Amino acid sequence: MPQILTERRQDILRHIYFHLQENGRPPTVRELQRAVGARSTAVIKHHLDWLEKGGYIERDSRASRGVRLTPKALAWLAQEGLAPPAPAVASEIVRIPIAGYIVAGEPVFAEPTLDEDVDILELTRDILPDETDMYALRVRGDSMVDASVHDGDLVILRRQEEARNGDMVAVWLRDDQETTLKYFYQEGPYVRLQPANPAYEPILKPAEAVQIQGKVMAIIRRVAPA
């Protein structure tokens, strides 16, 4: 008897989608367990295995937040009225400048700039609906691997000078003249820059010493050579 997309699996897909919309990153297995009221993480992993085999998700075993929704899942969510429908024709091409490198690791001098000639990243508008104030940086380092950001990936950022707790941001550390990619948390007069890799320690700086340069809006995975 063929297995079906059960109500529990539907709940998992919905939660993954809404967690991505609200937080800009996928949920962990533990977060999924709490969200859908499963009795254990093993139950969630069982359903994720089925969803992966069924073509609804893709997973990166190297990251705790390595779950991605496939076009099949987005089509189902659109059918349920939860996600916008996929475009019927090829989307318009948008072009985003690649403004340099950002370090996901120990910060180093690498302030992004658009003053020089830069490479261009071409995406379809269904991937990036609004390119206003957007730019891309190539990641160096592994401090954000649990957020599915790996060395060599591209992060697309929207230029902005403010952030909410939990946003993944590019920041310029004024006193150190260095830049880094981390999660942002305001803690009184200080800012905590949190890595997504237990091998790295958080960075704690006075708020006035931290300049936000952009919020991560999308991640483009590096394609490994065949």
Secondary structure, 3 states (H helix, E strand, C coil): CCCCCCHHHHHHHHHHHHHHHHHCCCCCHHHHHHHHCCCCHHHHHHHHHHHHHCCCEEECCCCCCCEEECHHHHHHHHHCCCCCCCCCCCCCEEEEEEEEEEECCCCECCCCCCCCCCEEEEEECCCCCCCCCEEEEEEECCCCHHHCCCCCCEEEEECCCCCCCCCEEEEEECCCCEEEEEEEEEECCEEEEECCCCCCCCEEEEHHHEEEEEEEEEEECCCCCC
